[in-house]
Structure formats: C-alpha cells, structure tokens
C-alpha cells in the first residue's frame, strides 16, 4: 500500500511537471544577441537590468522594447527594438568613450568584431567610427593656397580603425623655408581648435621623395 502511494505521488508530480513544461513551451519567447563594445556593459530592457558581455544572449518577450546600454565613462546608448515571436535579434552597439581610460577598453581584441561591424554599418550615414573618435574629420579636407590637409590611414597603427593620420601635401613650390611652412601649417590646425599632437602627421612630400 505504501509503495502504491509513492507511485501515485510520483505520477502526480510527473503530471504537474509535464503541465508546467507544456505551459512554459507555449509562452512566446524571443532573444536578443548583444554585440557590444566595451566587452562588459549594463543592459536595461524596459525595467529590467542585466550585466552583459559581448555576444551574450538575453531572452525576452516578443514586441517592442526600450533598450539602454551603458557603462562607466561611456556615453549611454538607447534604442527601441521590435522583436517577433521566436526571433533572435542581433544588436550591435559601440559606446562612445568619454575618457582616455574608456578609449583603451575599445582596444580589447574581444570587441574588435562589434567595432568593425558598427563602422561598416555607420559609414552609410556618415557616422563612422573614425569620425566619432576624430572630430577633426568634420572640417577635412582643409585646402589652402600652398597646401591641402586630408585624412588618411594611419601608418603607425594601421589595424586600429579608430585612428587616422593627417596627410599634408604641398600644392606648389614656395620660397618659404620648409620648417617655417610646416610650423605655420600646424599652427593653422591649432587655430581651428584641434591639437596636431593628437594626430599622426604624414608629410606627403617626404613620402614621395622617399
């Protein structure tokens, strides 16, 4: 009799478990895969917060959700996303650093995938990663009577897509001594509110002669 009761209890528990699993499987579910930089961020989906690393997936419900991605020393990012039932939404976000320490976190090899993906996506609307990290791009090229300043690929750090160089090329010969001309060009950059020491300077005439 005792064993019969045990069997009945086990059968009831199994039935309850089956019911729970059936109900759970019938609940609509959706997922968001986060490709983020820096590698560790705080994600807020509506009113719920999560600690997330690059490539983590969070389960949520279908429908529209307000998502905020944040981290100390970075500018927060907010986006509304609409997710269909059983869909896995890929969300790629590279936060904008507000300090040098934050910028260093974006050199982590673990986040180069999101950075490259975000850069390619944003180039179509003129919001490239290069422009985010190099505000001087908003005034380039600078064309003067004797020279032209344009952006070009860094020779020192060619694999860092957040870095650019300033390529400076003389347009014509002049009697001004070369050192004086270069100093004048650099002062011209400073007068526009940018520090030339922050950029790799490539004197194109030296490159041609080399």
VOBA-1610 file (N, C-alpha, C; in pm, whole numbers, padded with zeros to 5 digits, always signed):
BEGIN
Unk+00084-00120+00000Unk+00000+00000+00000Unk+00088+00126+00000Unk+00197+00114+00080Unk+00289+00227+00089Unk+00351+00257-00047Unk+00393+00152-00117Unk+00455+00171-00249Unk+00354+00226-00350Unk+00230+00186-00334Unk+00126+00236-00425Unk+00108+00385-00409Unk+00115+00434-00284Unk+00102+00577-00259Unk+00221+00652-00320Unk+00339+00593-00306Unk+00458+00656-00363Unk+00446+00666-00515Unk+00397+00560-00576Unk+00380+00560-00722Unk+00280+00667-00763Unk+00171+00678-00685Unk+00069+00779-00716Unk+00127+00920-00703Unk+00205+00942-00596Unk+00266+01074-00575Unk+00363+01107-00688Unk+00446+01009-00727Unk+00541+01030-00837Unk+00466+01060-00966Unk+00357+00988-00991Unk+00278+01011-01112Unk+00218+01150-01113Unk+00169+01195-00996Unk+00112+01330-00986Unk+00219+01436-01011Unk+00337+01418-00950Unk+00445+01513-00969Unk+00491+01517-01115Unk+00497+01400-01176Unk+00536+01394-01318Unk+00434+01465-01405Unk+00307+01448-01370Unk+00200+01514-01446Unk+00209+01665-01431Unk+00235+01710-01306Unk+00248+01854-01282Unk+00368+01911-01357Unk+00478+01835-01356Unk+00597+01880-01429Unk+00570+01890-01578Unk+00497+01794-01631Unk+00462+01796-01773Unk+00374+01914-01806Unk+00280+01944-01716Unk+00193+02061-01737Unk+00274+02190-01737Unk+00365+02200-01640Unk+00449+02321-01631Unk+00534+02337-01757Unk+00595+02228-01802Unk+00678+02233-01922Unk+00595+02268-02045Unk+00474+02217-02051Unk+00386+02247-02164Unk+00350+02395-02166Unk+00316+02446-02047Unk+00280+02589-02038Unk+00401+02675-02073Unk+00519+02635-02020Unk+00640+02713-02046Unk+00674+02716-02194Unk+00661+02600-02258Unk+00696+02592-02400Unk+00598+02668-02487Unk+00478+02690-02436Unk+00377+02761-02514Unk+00387+02913-02500Unk+00468+02958-02401Unk+00485+03103-02382Unk+00574+03157-02494Unk+00530+03260-02566Unk+00612+03316-02674Unk+00745+03369-02618Unk+00853+03337-02686Unk+00985+03382-02642Unk+01061+03440-02759Unk+01144+03539-02728Unk+01233+03598-02827Unk+01368+03621-02761Unk+01467+03651-02843Unk+01602+03663-02788Unk+01672+03783-02852Unk+01763+03842-02774Unk+01847+03950-02825Unk+01992+03911-02803Unk+02069+03909-02912Unk+02213+03884-02902Unk+02284+04018-02908Unk+02364+04045-02807Unk+02431+04174-02797Unk+02577+04162-02842Unk+02610+04236-02947Unk+02750+04254-02988Unk+02788+04395-02944Unk+02865+04404-02836Unk+02888+04533-02772Unk+03036+04560-02751Unk+03067+04688-02744Unk+03200+04735-02705Unk+03177+04858-02617Unk+03234+04857-02496Unk+03333+04765-02440Unk+03275+04626-02414Unk+03362+04538-02365Unk+03324+04397-02353Unk+03221+04372-02244Unk+03215+04455-02141Unk+03118+04440-02033Unk+03035+04566-02021Unk+02904+04551-02027Unk+02813+04666-02020Unk+02692+04629-01935Unk+02614+04731-01901Unk+02486+04711-01835Unk+02376+04732-01937Unk+02288+04634-01949Unk+02176+04642-02042Unk+02047+04658-01963Unk+01969+04757-02000Unk+01836+04770-01941Unk+01732+04748-02050Unk+01651+04645-02033Unk+01542+04617-02126Unk+01413+04649-02053Unk+01350+04758-02096Unk+01234+04813-02024Unk+01276+04842-01880Unk+01226+04769-01783Unk+01258+04798-01642Unk+01358+04700-01582Unk+01406+04603-01662Unk+01496+04502-01609Unk+01640+04530-01652Unk+01733+04513-01559Unk+01875+04538-01588Unk+01953+04407-01587Unk+02054+04399-01674Unk+02137+04281-01686Unk+02282+04324-01703Unk+02374+04244-01652Unk+02516+04261-01680Unk+02549+04170-01799Unk+02601+04229-01904Unk+02617+04155-02030Unk+02760+04169-02082Unk+02810+04061-02141Unk+02936+04066-02213Unk+02910+04050-02362Unk+03008+04088-02441Unk+02995+04077-02586Unk+02955+03935-02627Unk+02854+03928-02714Unk+02798+03802-02768Unk+02704+03729-02673Unk+02672+03789-02558Unk+02572+03728-02470Unk+02433+03739-02532Unk+02347+03643-02498Unk+02209+03642-02548Unk+02113+03651-02429Unk+02014+03739-02439Unk+01914+03756-02334Unk+01778+03719-02389Unk+01705+03639-02311Unk+01570+03600-02350Unk+01472+03708-02308Unk+01377+03739-02396Unk+01275+03838-02364Unk+01145+03797-02431Unk+01046+03884-02428Unk+00917+03853-02490Unk+00906+03924-02625Unk+00824+03873-02715Unk+00804+03941-02843Unk+00743+04079-02821Unk+00766+04168-02916Unk+00709+04302-02907Unk+00817+04409-02906Unk+00775+04531-02876Unk+00868+04644-02877Unk+00926+04664-02737Unk+01057+04687-02732Unk+01126+04706-02605Unk+01218+04827-02614Unk+01226+04901-02504Unk+01321+05012-02492Unk+01449+04957-02430Unk+01560+04971-02502Unk+01687+04915-02458Unk+01788+05027-02436Unk+01851+05026-02321Unk+01958+05121-02289Unk+02084+05042-02256Unk+02194+05080-02318Unk+02323+05016-02295Unk+02417+05120-02235Unk+02479+05087-02123Unk+02562+05186-02056Unk+02683+05121-01990Unk+02781+05204-01961Unk+02900+05163-01887Unk+02966+05290-01837Unk+03034+05281-01724Unk+03102+05398-01668Unk+03202+05455-01768Unk+03203+05587-01778Unk+03296+05661-01864Unk+03264+05648-02013Unk+03144+05601-02045Unk+03096+05595-02184Unk+02962+05668-02193Unk+02932+05717-02310Unk+02802+05778-02336Unk+02697+05667-02352Unk+02588+05672-02276Unk+02485+05567-02288Unk+02420+05568-02426Unk+02368+05453-02464Unk+02301+05437-02594Unk+02162+05381-02570Unk+02063+05440-02635Unk+01924+05395-02620Unk+01863+05369-02757Unk+01787+05260-02766Unk+01721+05224-02892Unk+01595+05144-02861Unk+01490+05167-02939Unk+01369+05086-02931Unk+01377+04978-03039Unk+01356+04854-02998Unk+01362+04744-03093Unk+01231+04666-03091Unk+01191+04618-03206Unk+01068+04538-03219Unk+01111+04396-03256Unk+01073+04300-03173Unk+01119+04162-03191Unk+01000+04071-03214Unk+01007+03991-03317Unk+00900+03898-03348Unk+00910+03772-03261Unk+00804+03695-03258Unk+00800+03570-03182Unk+00906+03474-03235Unk+00983+03416-03142Unk+01089+03320-03172Unk+01205+03379-03253Unk+01210+03512-03264Unk+01319+03576-03337Unk+01438+03598-03244Unk+01558+03589-03302Unk+01680+03630-03233Unk+01730+03758-03299Unk+01719+03867-03228Unk+01760+03997-03281Unk+01906+04022-03247Unk+01986+04056-03349Unk+02126+04092-03326Unk+02136+04243-03311Unk+02191+04287-03199Unk+02205+04430-03173Unk+02353+04462-03153Unk+02408+04540-03246Unk+02549+04577-03240Unk+02561+04723-03197Unk+02630+04746-03087Unk+02644+04882-03034Unk+02787+04904-02983Unk+02849+05010-03031Unk+02980+05052-02981Unk+02958+05183-02906Unk+02978+05180-02776Unk+02958+05301-02695Unk+03069+05401-02721Unk+03035+05529-02712Unk+03133+05635-02734Unk+03207+05664-02604Unk+03340+05652-02602Unk+03416+05676-02479Unk+03420+05824-02444Unk+03418+05852-02314Unk+03424+05990-02266Unk+03558+06022-02200Unk+03641+05921-02181Unk+03772+05940-02118Unk+03876+05856-02193Unk+04003+05887-02167Unk+04111+05808-02229Unk+04107+05664-02180Unk+04074+05646-02052Unk+04067+05510-01998Unk+03960+05429-02069Unk+03847+05493-02100Unk+03740+05424-02173Unk+03786+05389-02314Unk+03858+05479-02377Unk+03908+05453-02513Unk+03999+05331-02516Unk+04078+05314-02410Unk+04167+05198-02402Unk+04090+05067-02401Unk+03969+05068-02340Unk+03889+04946-02334Unk+03844+04901-02473Unk+03838+04994-02567Unk+03795+04960-02702Unk+03907+04898-02785Unk+04026+04889-02729Unk+04136+04822-02797Unk+04141+04673-02764Unk+04053+04630-02676Unk+04045+04489-02638Unk+04015+04405-02761Unk+04096+04303-02790Unk+04069+04217-02907Unk+03930+04154-02906Unk+03871+04138-02788Unk+03739+04075-02779Unk+03628+04161-02839Unk+03653+04291-02859Unk+03545+04379-02908Unk+03572+04432-03048Unk+03675+04381-03115Unk+03703+04431-03249Unk+03595+04393-03349Unk+03529+04279-03326Unk+03418+04240-03414Unk+03306+04342-03414Unk+03252+04379-03297Unk+03148+04482-03293Unk+03194+04615-03351Unk+03318+04653-03324Unk+03367+04781-03374Unk+03372+04782-03526Unk+03425+04676-03585Unk+03432+04670-03731Unk+03293+04663-03793Unk+03204+04587-03732Unk+03067+04576-03783Unk+02995+04708-03773Unk+03010+04777-03661Unk+02944+04905-03642Unk+02999+05009-03737Unk+03131+05007-03759Unk+03192+05101-03851Unk+03138+05085-03992Unk+03129+04961-04038Unk+03079+04935-04173Unk+02933+04978-04186Unk+02853+04952-04083Unk+02711+04987-04086Unk+02694+05138-04087Unk+02773+05208-04006Unk+02751+05350-03989Unk+02810+05436-04101Unk+02898+05379-04182Unk+02956+05460-04289Unk+02848+05510-04385Unk+02740+05436-04400Unk+02636+05474-04494Unk+02565+05602-04454Unk+02565+05635-04324Unk+02500+05759-04282Unk+02600+05858-04224Unk+02726+05845-04264Unk+02830+05941-04229Unk+02852+05950-04079Unk+02834+05840-04009Unk+02861+05837-03866Unk+02963+05728-03835Unk+03072+05728-03910Unk+03169+05620-03896Unk+03241+05628-03763Unk+03295+05513-03723Unk+03373+05508-03601Unk+03488+05607-03606Unk+03553+05621-03722Unk+03663+05715-03735Unk+03619+05857-03701Unk+03500+05894-03746Unk+03452+06030-03721Unk+03417+06050-03574Unk+03366+05945-03511Unk+03332+05956-03370Unk+03457+05983-03286Unk+03569+05919-03323Unk+03691+05935-03244Unk+03781+06046-03294Unk+03753+06098-03412Unk+03838+06202-03470Unk+03751+06316-03521Unk+03708+06405-03432Unk+03618+06515-03471Unk+03674+06604-03581Unk+03807+06605-03597Unk+03867+06691-03699Unk+03819+06653-03839Unk+03767+06530-03853Unk+03717+06488-03984Unk+03603+06577-04033Unk+03536+06644-03939Unk+03424+06729-03979Unk+03469+06853-04057Unk+03599+06888-04050Unk+03647+07006-04123Unk+03745+06969-04235Unk+03770+06841-04250Unk+03863+06798-04356Unk+03788+06768-04485Unk+03852+06789-04600Unk+03989+06838-04616Unk+03998+06990-04597Unk+04116+07034-04559Unk+04145+07177-04550Unk+04234+07213-04667Unk+04187+07300-04752Unk+04264+07337-04872Unk+04303+07484-04864Unk+04432+07508-04857Unk+04486+07643-04853Unk+04561+07672-04983Unk+04618+07791-04991Unk+04686+07831-05113Unk+04807+07743-05142Unk+04880+07706-05036Unk+05005+07634-05055Unk+04997+07485-05023Unk+04890+07442-04958Unk+04885+07303-04913Unk+04742+07255-04900Unk+04729+07123-04884Unk+04599+07062-04857Unk+04619+06957-04747Unk+04526+06957-04653Unk+04529+06861-04542Unk+04409+06768-04557Unk+04434+06639-04560Unk+04326+06541-04570Unk+04352+06427-04472Unk+04252+06344-04454Unk+04269+06228-04366Unk+04321+06111-04448Unk+04398+06025-04383Unk+04447+05905-04449Unk+04471+05798-04344Unk+04495+05679-04389Unk+04515+05566-04299Unk+04643+05582-04219Unk+04632+05551-04091Unk+04749+05560-04004Unk+04857+05461-04049Unk+04980+05506-04050Unk+05092+05418-04082Unk+05146+05352-03955Unk+05129+05418-03841Unk+05180+05365-03714Unk+05088+05257-03659Unk+04958+05277-03672Unk+04861+05180-03618Unk+04758+05147-03726Unk+04800+05079-03832Unk+04709+05053-03946Unk+04592+04963-03913Unk+04602+04885-03805Unk+04494+04791-03770Unk+04393+04851-03671Unk+04419+04972-03625Unk+04328+05039-03532Unk+04236+05130-03612Unk+04110+05088-03630Unk+04020+05164-03717Unk+03970+05291-03652Unk+04002+05312-03524Unk+03963+05437-03459Unk+04066+05547-03482Unk+04180+05512-03542Unk+04287+05608-03561Unk+04298+05651-03707Unk+04328+05780-03727Unk+04355+05830-03860Unk+04487+05907-03856Unk+04537+05939-03972Unk+04653+06028-03983Unk+04610+06152-04060Unk+04684+06259-04043Unk+04662+06379-04123Unk+04770+06382-04231Unk+04728+06372-04355Unk+04821+06377-04468Unk+04827+06520-04520Unk+04945+06574-04521Unk+04964+06714-04563Unk+05052+06715-04687Unk+05001+06779-04790Unk+05073+06781-04919Unk+05083+06925-04968Unk+05205+06962-05009Unk+05224+07095-05068Unk+05164+07096-05208Unk+05096+07206-05240Unk+05034+07217-05372Unk+05130+07275-05476Unk+05224+07354-05429Unk+05320+07413-05523Unk+05446+07453-05449Unk+05551+07480-05523Unk+05677+07521-05466Unk+05664+07662-05407Unk+05744+07688-05303Unk+05743+07819-05241Unk+05882+07851-05189Unk+05908+07979-05168Unk+06037+08021-05115Unk+06041+08015-04963Unk+05929+07985-04901Unk+05925+07977-04754Unk+06004+07855-04709Unk+06095+07872-04613Unk+06170+07755-04563Unk+06076+07645-04515Unk+06116+07522-04540Unk+06028+07410-04512Unk+05985+07404-04366Unk+06079+07426-04274Unk+06045+07421-04131Unk+05943+07527-04094Unk+05960+07647-04151Unk+05867+07756-04123Unk+05728+07725-04178Unk+05724+07666-04298Unk+05595+07632-04359Unk+05522+07526-04277Unk+05597+07425-04235Unk+05535+07319-04155Unk+05483+07373-04022Unk+05561+07459-03960Unk+05517+07518-03833Unk+05390+07601-03854Unk+05385+07672-03966Unk+05267+07753-03997Unk+05144+07665-04019Unk+05162+07553-04087Unk+05050+07462-04113Unk+04997+07405-03981Unk+05089+07365-03894Unk+05047+07309-03765Unk+04976+07414-03680Unk+05023+07537-03686Unk+04956+07645-03614Unk+04816+07668-03670Unk+04803+07649-03803Unk+04671+07663-03864Unk+04573+07558-03813Unk+04624+07438-03789Unk+04539+07332-03733Unk+04496+07371-03591Unk+04592+07423-03512Unk+04560+07465-03376Unk+04457+07577-03374Unk+04468+07669-03469Unk+04375+07782-03474Unk+04231+07738-03500Unk+04215+07619-03556Unk+04082+07564-03581Unk+04029+07484-03462Unk+04107+07482-03354Unk+04060+07417-03232Unk+04104+07272-03216Unk+04202+07228-03295Unk+04249+07090-03286Unk+04399+07088-03259Unk+04440+06993-03176Unk+04582+06982-03141Unk+04649+06884-03235Unk+04742+06932-03318Unk+04808+06841-03413Unk+04886+06730-03344Unk+04922+06752-03216Unk+04995+06648-03142Unk+04907+06525-03116Unk+04776+06542-03131Unk+04684+06430-03110Unk+04677+06337-03231Unk+04741+06378-03340Unk+04729+06303-03465Unk+04865+06266-03520Unk+04867+06158-03593Unk+04986+06121-03669Unk+04991+06209-03794Unk+05101+06280-03811Unk+05116+06370-03925Unk+05203+06302-04030Unk+05152+06293-04152Unk+05229+06236-04263Unk+05252+06347-04366Unk+05377+06386-04383Unk+05411+06487-04483Unk+05430+06415-04616Unk+05333+06432-04703Unk+05330+06353-04826Unk+05449+06379-04916Unk+05504+06501-04913Unk+05619+06529-04997Unk+05741+06446-04955Unk+05751+06419-04825Unk+05857+06330-04777Unk+05834+06187-04828Unk+05708+06145-04829Unk+05676+06011-04877Unk+05711+05997-05024Unk+05677+06100-05104Unk+05707+06095-05247Unk+05857+06089-05271Unk+05932+06168-05192Unk+06076+06172-05212Unk+06143+06043-05165Unk+06077+05979-05063Unk+06133+05854-05011Unk+06113+05740-05107
//
